[in-house]
Amino acid sequence: MKRLFPILAVITAALLAYALYQALVVAPTERTMGDVQRIFYYHVPSAWTAFLLFMVNLVASVVYLIRRNPKADAVAVVSAEVGVVFCTIVLVTGPIWARPVWGIWWTWDVRLTTTLVLWLIYVSYLVLRRFSDSAQTPVLAAALAIFGALDVPLVYFSIWFFRTQHPQPVIGGGGSLDPRMAHALLWNWLAFSCFAFLVCWSRYRLEMLQREVEEAHAMESLAGAGAAASVPLNRSRQ
């Protein structure tokens, strides 16, 4: 598996470069918004990748609650971390795009608000995992992850059910998108997904190594405590 990582890294780098070419060169300039619309090719794929990672977190959390599998718990932590990174990209690129188009950096419409709530839920998840040492922390975190995942479909379908500042969906919602724009969008999503997979893979290996080290330290501490307790006992017998 270690030999496969460099190959996938090269493929991912090539995909990112080709996706950049698609977004900046091949995709036509939007007539109304101009070149600022090209943020679309990074804003939307980042959101889709974040949603995908949060769904992985959901599945891993459910598996952990059922089987108490530490590997599933590690997958949940890793997917949440990387998902928060991509969700942060969404919240940063959105206002950059909105300012020249809408004339404002932020508005409290349904999609923006639910996306911010989603980000806050998973940041809270990471804070819980980072600063709580309780044995019940993985269980509480898994429950919080399931609650947070309920916000994902609300974010995605908000523009279907509510009047928002966002335009109506151009994919799957009766809208239209130039084929070259659609290709650029999908290439970027593929590249971002591959990149997210590589980051998750590296972070998962690090997480498992960290847990092994912590377990080894805990065993050493128990062994040292047992040896220290046996010394007074042996002296009393003498």
N, C-alpha and C positions, 0 to 999 in steps of 0.2 A: 504493500500500500504506500510505503514511503517513496518508492520509485515512481509511483503514478502521480504523486503530487506535483513535481516539476512539470510533467507533461500537461496536466490540467491547467497549471499556472500559465504556461505559454499559450495554450488554446484560449484561456480567458483573456489574456492580454491582447491577443489578436482580435477577439470578439469585441473588446472594449474599443480598440482602435477603429475597427470597421463600423461599429455602431456610431462612433463619433463622426466618422466620414458621412454616414447616412444622415445624421441629424443636422450637420452643418453645411453639407454640400449637395447631397442628392435630394433631400426633402425640399420642396418649393417654399418660398416665402409666403406666409399667410397675408392675404390682401389687406385685412383690417388692422391687425396688430403689428405686422412687420416682423423683423428678426427676433423681437423679444419673445415671440410665440415659441421659439425653439427651446425654451426652458421646458416646454411640454414634454419633450423627449427624455427629460431627466426627472421631472416632477412626477409624472404619472408612473413610469416604471419603478421609481423609488417607492411609491405608495403600494403598488402591486406586490413588490418584493417584501415590504413590511407586512402586508396582510398575509402573505404566504408563510413568513416566519412566525407570525403570531398563531397561525393555524397549526404549524408544527409544534409550537409551544403548548397549544391546547391538547393536541393528541398525546404528547409526551407527558403532560401533567395528568391526564386521565389514566394513562398506563401506569404512572407511578402510584397514583391513588389505589389502583386495583392490585398491582403486583409488588409495590414497594421496591421497584427495580432502580438501583442507583444510577445505572446508565441512562435510563429514561429521565431521571431527575437532572442529570448533566446536560442532556439534550435540551431540556426545558430551559435551563439557565442560559445556555449558549444561544439558543434561538431568540430568547427574549432580549439579550444584550445586542445582538446584531440587528434585530428588528427595531429596537429603539433608535439605533444609529440611522437606519433608513427612514424611520418616521420623522426623525429630526431633520433630515434632508428635505422631506416633504414640507415641514413647517417653515423651513428657511427659504426654499425656492418659491413657495406659494406667494408670500408677500413681495418678493422681488419681482415676480411676474405680475402681481396685482397692482402694484404702485403705478406703472405707466398705463395700464389697461383700464383699471377701475378708478384710478385717482386716489386710492387709499391703500395703506399697508395692510389693514386688517378690518374685518367686519364680523360681527357675531352672528353669522348665519349658521344654519344647521350643520352643514358639512365641516366648516372650519371649527366650530365649537366641539363637535363630536370627535374630530381628529385630535384636537388638543386634549380632550378628556382621555382618549385612547392612549396618547403619549404619557399623560400623567399617571394613568393606571399602571403602565408597564415600568415607568420610572419608580413608582412606589414598590412594585414587585422586586426590582433590582435593589432598592434600598433595604427592603426586608431581608433579601438573601445576603446582603453585604454586612449588615450590622446586627443581625439577630443570631445568637448562638444556641438557641433552644433546639432540642431534638425534634420539636414539632414544626420547626420552620419550613422544611420542605412541604409538609402537608398544608400549612397555611398558605404558602406561596402557590401551591397547585390550585387551591380553591380560589385564590385571587386571580390566577391566570384564566381559569374558566369564566369567572365574572368578566374579566377584561375582554375575552374573546367575543362576548356577546355584543360588544360595541363595534366589532369589525363589520358585520353586515349592515349595521345602522349607518356607519360612515359611507359604505359603498353605495347603498341604495337611497341615501338621503335625497339625492337630486331627482330620483324617480317620484318620491312621495311628498316632497316639500318644495316650496318656492324658495330658491336660494340664489345667492349672487353668482354661483357657478352656472355655466351654460348647460343645456341638456346634453346627455351622453351622446357621443358620436359613434360609439361602438355598442351595439346591442340595445340601443334605445331609440331607434328610428332616425338617428342623425346620419350624416355622411362625412366621410374622411377621404381625402385624396389617397389613392393606393400607395404613392410614394411616402406620404406621411405615415400611413399605417405600417409600411415595411420598416421605416426608421424607428417607429415606436416599438415594434415587436423585436427588432434586433437589439435595441437598448435594453428591453426587459430580459431578453435571453442573456445578454452580457452581464447585467446586474445580478441576475439569478445565479449565474456561474460564479461571479465574484463573491456573492454572499455565501455560496456553498463552500468555497475555499476558505473563507474567513471562519465559518462555523466549524469546518473540519479542523483547522489549526487550533481554534479556541477549545474545541472538544478534547483534543489530545492534551492540551495544557491543563484543562479542568480535571481530567482523569489523573494526570500525573500529580497535580496538587493534592487531590484527595488521597492518593496513595501515600504521599509524603506525610500528610496529616495523620493518616491511619498508622503509619509506622512510628511517628512521634508519640501518638497516644499509646501504642503498645509498649514502647520503651518506657514511657512514664509509669505505666501500670507495673511493668517488670521491676523498675527501680523502686516503686513504692512497696511492692511485695518483698523485695530483698531487704529493704530498710525495716520492714515490720518483722521479718524473721530473725533479725539480729538480736533485739531485746529478748525475744522468745527463747532463743538458744542460750543466752546468758542466764536467764532465769532458771533454766533447767540445770545448768552447771551449779 
